[in-house]
Amino acid sequence: MECRARPWVSWMAAAAVMLGCMVGPKGLWGAEPYKIGGVFSITGSSSFLGDPEKKSLEMAVEEINAQGGIDGRPVEAVIYDTEGDPTKAVLAVNKLISKDNVLAIIGPSLTPTTLAVMPIVERVQVPLISCAAGIQIVEPVKPYVFKTAQSDVLAVATIYKHMHKHGIKKIGILSVTNAFGVSGRDQLVKQAPEYGIKIVKEEAYGANDTDMTAQLTKIKGQNPDAVVCWGTNPGPAVVAKNMRQLGLTFALYQSHGVASPKFIELAGEAAEGIRLPTGKILVADLLPASDPQKAVLTRYIAEYTKRYGGGVSGFGGYAYDAMHMLAKALKGTGGDKAKIRDNLEKISGHVGITGVFTMTAQDHNGLGPDAFVMVEIRNGTWKLLD
């Protein structure tokens, strides 16, 4: 037996591997572990997503094992880094399936990497719970693909409701030219008429672009009430800085793809006044005691901060929610992948970090409008908007 822990495996799982070297292949549990795969953008430009997802998956696994595992069997997380690259995501998923023999996979972190691996898991029928936002991940429904991140459909609706309430009628759009940006742009265009909003100018930027002043100048020429930037770091922070450099005074809305302390760090003073939809985790302390998520959020924030020293964001919650719902789905299945899939589809009323999940055969995301709130960045922190 090879006594070597895989990279990115949680410390508890790694300990279980080493103990297995001493007491036999089943370790101290007397049963083989249920192996769960994780594929996240742990390093690279999207590490602000993947790093907390990795840590949160490890945290969830440790919690589940501390409570006795699943039907008396431990859970082992086997986690690989995609670096945000679709090709590396495909390689990692193939390895998890063919070499590691995982029962299910959590991740990837991004819409493009998720879209790249979906055909694989559908073909071999291994349940996958993505941590990415693009609506095309779950619409149309694919039997073995689920996701925990709030969809851009809900994010756009949250932004537009706020705009409608505050009299914003003319907007410009600036979106990144990848699957996440295209999906968000499509929803912005599709939903605008419903809220009486006119899009006066559309512009786009590349994921690696470092200056968007040309696009913003074109948008300015149409005299909008606000601009919506749809992307993930670092691009949106560049947009924020460019707006300040150009002296633009119209409102800037961002997508939920930047709802983390990393965005404020990247944008600096230019983050002030920016509005965006986010899960409730960023304003957990401002929620009323009656909110069903408050207790779960408070506990998660405290434990994550204790373990990792801060940096809490909703992104880690995507993986944490996925693992805890997967734990529910695993019970009584004996590791049968088809039964796990069926049970995921029956998850109902699961109170998570991201929202309250109720999956169905028609909805493999399971979240409603109450999974989002609107926030504004003020004095370097998040303030809840009405």
C-alpha positions as CSV (number, residue, x, y, z in Angstrom):
1,M,0.0,0.0,0.0
2,E,1.4,3.4,-0.9
3,C,1.4,5.7,2.1
4,R,1.2,9.1,0.4
5,A,-1.5,11.7,0.7
6,R,-2.6,13.3,-2.5
7,P,-2.1,17.1,-3.0
8,W,-4.8,19.4,-1.7
9,V,-6.4,16.7,0.4
10,S,-7.7,17.9,3.7
11,W,-5.6,17.4,6.7
12,M,-8.1,14.9,8.2
13,A,-8.2,12.9,5.0
14,A,-4.4,12.9,4.8
15,A,-4.3,11.7,8.4
16,A,-6.7,9.0,7.6
17,V,-4.4,7.9,4.7
18,M,-1.4,7.7,7.1
19,L,-3.3,5.9,9.8
20,G,-4.4,3.4,7.1
21,C,-0.7,2.6,6.5
22,M,-0.5,1.4,10.2
23,V,-3.8,-0.3,10.7
24,G,-4.8,-1.6,7.3
25,P,-6.6,-0.2,4.2
26,K,-9.8,0.6,6.1
27,G,-8.0,2.7,8.7
28,L,-9.6,3.2,12.1
29,W,-13.1,3.5,10.7
30,G,-13.4,-0.2,9.7
31,A,-14.8,1.0,6.3
32,E,-13.4,2.4,3.0
33,P,-13.9,6.1,2.7
34,Y,-16.4,7.7,0.3
35,K,-14.2,9.7,-2.0
36,I,-15.4,13.1,-3.2
37,G,-13.6,15.0,-5.9
38,G,-12.9,18.8,-5.8
39,V,-11.8,20.9,-8.8
40,F,-11.2,24.5,-8.1
41,S,-9.2,27.5,-9.3
42,I,-6.9,27.4,-6.3
43,T,-4.1,29.4,-7.9
44,G,-4.0,32.0,-10.7
45,S,-6.2,35.0,-11.3
46,S,-9.3,33.3,-10.0
47,S,-7.8,32.1,-6.8
48,F,-10.1,34.4,-4.9
49,L,-12.8,31.9,-5.9
50,G,-11.0,28.6,-5.7
51,D,-8.9,29.0,-2.6
52,P,-11.9,29.6,-0.2
53,E,-13.8,26.8,-2.0
54,K,-11.0,24.4,-1.4
55,K,-10.7,25.4,2.3
56,S,-14.5,25.3,2.8
57,L,-14.7,21.8,1.2
58,E,-12.0,20.6,3.6
59,M,-13.8,22.2,6.5
60,A,-17.1,20.6,5.6
61,V,-15.4,17.1,5.2
62,E,-13.9,17.5,8.7
63,E,-17.2,18.5,10.2
64,I,-19.0,15.5,8.6
65,N,-16.3,13.0,9.7
66,A,-16.3,14.5,13.2
67,Q,-20.0,13.6,13.3
68,G,-19.5,10.0,12.3
69,G,-19.2,10.2,8.6
70,I,-21.8,8.9,6.3
71,D,-23.4,5.6,7.4
72,G,-20.3,4.9,9.4
73,R,-17.9,5.6,6.6
74,P,-15.5,8.5,6.4
75,V,-15.5,11.1,3.6
76,E,-12.2,11.8,1.8
77,A,-11.7,14.8,-0.4
78,V,-9.4,14.5,-3.4
79,I,-8.8,18.1,-4.7
80,Y,-7.1,19.3,-7.7
81,D,-6.2,22.8,-8.9
82,T,-7.4,23.9,-12.4
83,E,-5.8,27.3,-12.3
84,G,-8.9,28.5,-14.0
85,D,-7.9,26.7,-17.2
86,P,-10.6,24.6,-19.0
87,T,-8.1,22.1,-20.3
88,K,-6.6,21.5,-16.8
89,A,-10.2,21.2,-15.5
90,V,-10.9,18.4,-18.0
91,L,-7.6,16.6,-17.1
92,A,-8.5,16.9,-13.4
93,V,-12.0,15.5,-13.8
94,N,-10.8,12.6,-15.9
95,K,-8.2,11.8,-13.3
96,L,-10.8,12.0,-10.5
97,I,-13.0,9.6,-12.3
98,S,-10.5,7.1,-13.8
99,K,-7.8,7.1,-11.1
100,D,-9.3,8.3,-7.9
101,N,-12.7,6.6,-8.4
102,V,-14.7,9.4,-6.8
103,L,-18.4,9.1,-6.2
104,A,-19.2,12.8,-7.0
105,I,-17.3,16.0,-7.9
106,I,-17.7,19.5,-6.4
107,G,-16.6,22.4,-8.7
108,P,-15.3,23.8,-10.9
109,S,-15.1,27.4,-9.8
110,L,-15.8,29.1,-13.1
111,T,-18.5,28.9,-15.8
112,P,-16.0,28.2,-18.6
113,T,-14.3,25.4,-16.7
114,T,-17.6,23.9,-15.7
115,L,-18.9,23.9,-19.3
116,A,-15.8,22.1,-20.4
117,V,-16.2,19.2,-18.0
118,M,-20.0,18.8,-18.1
119,P,-20.0,16.4,-21.1
120,I,-17.6,14.1,-19.3
121,V,-19.7,13.7,-16.1
122,E,-22.8,13.3,-18.1
123,R,-21.3,10.6,-20.2
124,V,-19.9,8.5,-17.3
125,Q,-22.8,9.5,-15.0
126,V,-20.9,10.9,-12.0
127,P,-22.8,13.7,-10.1
128,L,-21.2,17.1,-10.3
129,I,-22.1,20.1,-8.2
130,S,-20.6,23.2,-9.8
131,C,-19.6,26.3,-7.9
132,A,-20.1,28.6,-11.0
133,A,-22.9,31.0,-11.8
134,G,-23.8,30.7,-15.5
135,I,-27.4,29.7,-16.1
136,Q,-26.4,27.5,-19.0
137,I,-24.9,25.1,-16.4
138,V,-28.4,24.0,-15.3
139,E,-30.6,25.2,-18.1
140,P,-31.6,23.1,-19.8
141,V,-31.3,20.5,-17.0
142,K,-28.7,17.8,-17.4
143,P,-29.3,14.8,-15.2
144,Y,-26.0,14.6,-13.5
145,V,-25.1,18.4,-13.2
146,F,-26.2,20.6,-10.3
147,K,-24.8,23.9,-9.0
148,T,-24.8,25.9,-5.7
149,A,-23.9,29.4,-7.0
150,Q,-26.8,31.8,-7.5
151,S,-27.6,32.1,-11.2
152,D,-27.0,35.2,-13.1
153,V,-30.7,35.2,-13.8
154,L,-31.4,36.0,-10.2
155,A,-28.4,38.4,-10.0
156,V,-29.7,40.5,-12.9
157,A,-33.2,40.6,-11.5
158,T,-31.9,41.8,-8.2
159,I,-29.9,44.6,-9.8
160,Y,-32.8,45.7,-12.0
161,K,-35.3,45.7,-9.1
162,H,-33.0,48.1,-7.3
163,M,-32.6,50.3,-10.4
164,H,-36.3,50.4,-11.0
165,K,-37.0,51.4,-7.4
166,H,-34.4,54.2,-7.6
167,G,-35.5,55.6,-11.0
168,I,-32.6,54.4,-13.1
169,K,-33.8,54.0,-16.7
170,K,-30.8,54.2,-19.0
171,I,-27.8,52.0,-18.6
172,G,-24.6,50.9,-20.3
173,I,-23.2,47.4,-20.2
174,L,-19.6,46.4,-20.0
175,S,-19.1,42.6,-19.9
176,V,-16.1,40.3,-20.1
177,T,-15.7,38.1,-23.2
178,N,-16.0,34.7,-21.6
179,A,-18.9,32.4,-20.8
180,F,-19.6,34.1,-17.5
181,G,-19.7,37.6,-19.2
182,V,-21.7,36.4,-22.2
183,S,-24.3,34.7,-19.9
184,G,-24.6,37.8,-17.7
185,R,-24.9,40.1,-20.8
186,D,-27.6,38.0,-22.3
187,Q,-29.7,38.2,-19.1
188,L,-29.1,41.9,-18.8
189,V,-30.5,42.4,-22.3
190,K,-33.3,39.8,-21.9
191,Q,-34.7,41.3,-18.6
192,A,-34.3,45.0,-19.3
193,P,-37.7,45.6,-20.9
194,E,-39.5,43.9,-17.9
195,Y,-38.1,46.7,-15.6
196,G,-38.5,49.6,-18.0
197,I,-34.7,49.8,-18.5
198,K,-33.1,50.9,-21.8
199,I,-29.6,49.7,-22.7
200,V,-28.1,52.7,-24.5
201,K,-24.6,51.2,-25.1
202,E,-23.0,47.7,-25.0
203,E,-19.2,47.3,-24.7
204,A,-17.0,44.3,-23.9
205,Y,-13.5,43.6,-22.6
206,G,-11.0,40.7,-22.5
207,A,-10.4,38.8,-19.3
208,N,-6.7,40.0,-19.4
209,D,-7.3,43.6,-20.4
210,T,-5.7,46.2,-18.2
211,D,-7.5,49.3,-19.4
212,M,-11.1,49.9,-20.2
213,T,-11.1,53.7,-20.7
214,A,-12.0,53.4,-24.3
215,Q,-15.1,51.4,-23.6
216,L,-16.2,53.6,-20.7
217,T,-15.7,56.8,-22.9
218,K,-18.1,55.3,-25.5
219,I,-20.6,54.5,-22.8
220,K,-20.3,58.0,-21.3
221,G,-21.2,59.5,-24.7
222,Q,-24.7,58.0,-24.4
223,N,-25.3,59.7,-21.1
224,P,-26.5,56.7,-19.1
225,D,-27.8,56.8,-15.5
226,A,-25.6,53.9,-14.6
227,V,-23.3,51.2,-16.0
228,V,-23.3,47.5,-15.2
229,C,-19.9,45.7,-15.3
230,W,-20.2,41.9,-15.6
231,G,-17.1,40.0,-14.9
232,T,-14.8,38.5,-12.2
233,N,-11.5,39.9,-10.8
234,P,-9.3,41.6,-11.8
235,G,-11.2,43.3,-14.7
236,P,-14.1,44.8,-12.7
237,A,-11.5,46.5,-10.4
238,V,-9.8,48.0,-13.4
239,V,-13.2,49.3,-14.6
240,A,-13.8,50.9,-11.2
241,K,-10.4,52.6,-11.3
242,N,-10.9,53.8,-14.9
243,M,-14.2,55.3,-14.0
244,R,-12.6,57.3,-11.2
245,Q,-9.7,58.4,-13.5
246,L,-12.2,59.6,-16.1
247,G,-14.2,61.5,-13.5
248,L,-17.4,59.6,-14.4
249,T,-20.2,60.2,-11.9
250,F,-22.9,57.8,-13.0
251,A,-23.6,54.8,-10.8
252,L,-21.5,51.6,-11.2
253,Y,-23.1,48.2,-10.6
254,Q,-21.0,45.1,-10.5
255,S,-22.1,41.4,-10.7
256,H,-22.0,38.9,-7.8
257,G,-18.8,37.7,-9.4
258,V,-16.8,40.3,-7.3
259,A,-18.6,39.8,-4.0
260,S,-15.5,39.3,-1.9
261,P,-13.0,41.3,0.1
262,K,-10.5,40.7,-2.8
263,F,-12.5,43.1,-5.0
264,I,-12.2,45.9,-2.4
265,E,-8.5,45.2,-2.1
266,L,-8.0,45.4,-5.9
267,A,-10.2,48.5,-6.5
268,G,-9.0,50.4,-3.4
269,E,-10.7,53.8,-3.1
270,A,-12.4,53.3,-6.4
271,A,-14.6,50.7,-4.8
272,E,-16.4,53.3,-2.8
273,G,-20.1,53.6,-3.8
274,I,-20.2,50.5,-6.0
275,R,-23.4,48.5,-5.8
276,L,-23.8,44.7,-6.4
277,P,-25.9,41.7,-5.6
278,T,-24.5,39.2,-3.1
279,G,-25.4,36.3,-1.0
280,K,-26.2,37.3,2.6
281,I,-22.8,36.3,4.0
282,L,-21.3,39.7,3.5
283,V,-23.9,41.3,5.7
284,A,-24.7,38.4,8.0
285,D,-24.4,40.6,11.1
286,L,-27.0,43.0,9.7
287,L,-29.6,40.3,9.1
288,P,-32.6,40.0,11.5
289,A,-32.6,37.1,13.9
290,S,-35.6,35.7,12.1
291,D,-33.7,35.2,8.9
292,P,-33.3,31.4,8.4
293,Q,-29.7,31.7,7.2
294,K,-28.4,33.9,10.0
295,A,-27.4,31.1,12.4
296,V,-25.8,29.0,9.7
297,L,-23.9,32.0,8.3
298,T,-22.7,33.1,11.8
299,R,-21.4,29.7,12.6
300,Y,-19.6,29.3,9.2
301,I,-18.0,32.7,9.4
302,A,-16.7,32.0,12.9
303,E,-15.3,28.6,12.0
304,Y,-13.7,29.8,8.8
305,T,-12.1,32.8,10.5
306,K,-10.8,30.6,13.3
307,R,-9.2,28.2,10.9
308,Y,-8.0,30.5,8.2
309,G,-7.7,33.9,9.7
310,G,-10.4,35.7,7.7
311,G,-11.1,36.3,4.1
312,V,-14.6,35.0,4.3
313,S,-16.7,35.3,1.1
314,G,-19.7,33.7,-0.4
315,F,-17.5,31.7,-2.8
316,G,-16.4,29.3,-0.1
317,G,-20.0,28.8,0.8
318,Y,-20.6,27.3,-2.7
319,A,-18.4,24.4,-1.9
320,Y,-19.5,24.1,1.7
321,D,-23.1,23.9,0.7
322,A,-22.3,21.4,-2.0
323,M,-20.6,19.0,0.4
324,H,-23.3,19.2,3.0
325,M,-26.0,18.5,0.5
326,L,-23.9,15.7,-1.0
327,A,-23.6,14.2,2.5
328,K,-27.4,14.2,2.7
329,A,-27.6,12.6,-0.7
330,L,-25.0,9.9,0.1
331,K,-27.0,8.5,3.0
332,G,-28.3,5.1,2.4
333,T,-26.9,4.8,-1.1
334,G,-23.9,2.6,-0.5
335,G,-22.1,4.8,-2.9
336,D,-24.4,4.2,-5.8
337,K,-23.9,7.2,-8.1
338,A,-27.4,7.0,-9.6
339,K,-29.0,7.0,-6.2
340,I,-26.8,9.9,-5.1
341,R,-28.0,11.8,-8.2
342,D,-31.6,11.0,-7.4
343,N,-31.2,12.1,-3.8
344,L,-29.6,15.4,-4.8
345,E,-32.7,16.1,-6.9
346,K,-34.9,15.6,-3.8
347,I,-33.0,18.0,-1.5
348,S,-35.6,20.3,0.0
349,G,-35.4,23.2,2.4
350,H,-31.6,22.9,3.0
351,V,-30.5,26.1,4.7
352,G,-27.0,26.8,3.4
353,I,-24.5,29.6,3.2
354,T,-25.7,30.6,-0.3
355,G,-29.4,30.4,0.4
356,V,-32.2,27.9,1.1
357,F,-32.0,25.1,-1.5
358,T,-34.9,23.1,-2.9
359,M,-33.9,21.0,-5.9
360,T,-36.4,19.4,-8.3
361,A,-36.2,17.5,-11.5
362,Q,-36.8,20.9,-13.3
363,D,-34.4,22.9,-11.1
364,H,-30.8,21.8,-10.4
365,N,-29.9,25.0,-8.6
366,G,-32.8,25.2,-6.2
367,L,-32.5,28.9,-5.2
368,G,-35.0,31.7,-5.3
369,P,-34.8,35.5,-5.3
370,D,-34.2,35.5,-1.5
371,A,-30.7,34.1,-2.0
372,F,-29.6,37.7,-3.0
373,V,-29.4,41.1,-1.3
374,M,-28.1,44.3,-2.7
375,V,-25.1,45.9,-1.0
376,E,-23.0,49.1,-1.5
377,I,-19.4,49.5,-0.7
378,R,-18.9,52.2,1.9
379,N,-15.7,53.0,3.8
380,G,-14.1,49.8,2.7
381,T,-16.9,47.5,3.8
382,W,-20.4,46.3,2.8
383,K,-23.6,48.1,3.6
384,L,-27.0,46.5,3.1
385,L,-29.3,48.5,0.7
386,D,-33.1,48.5,0.6
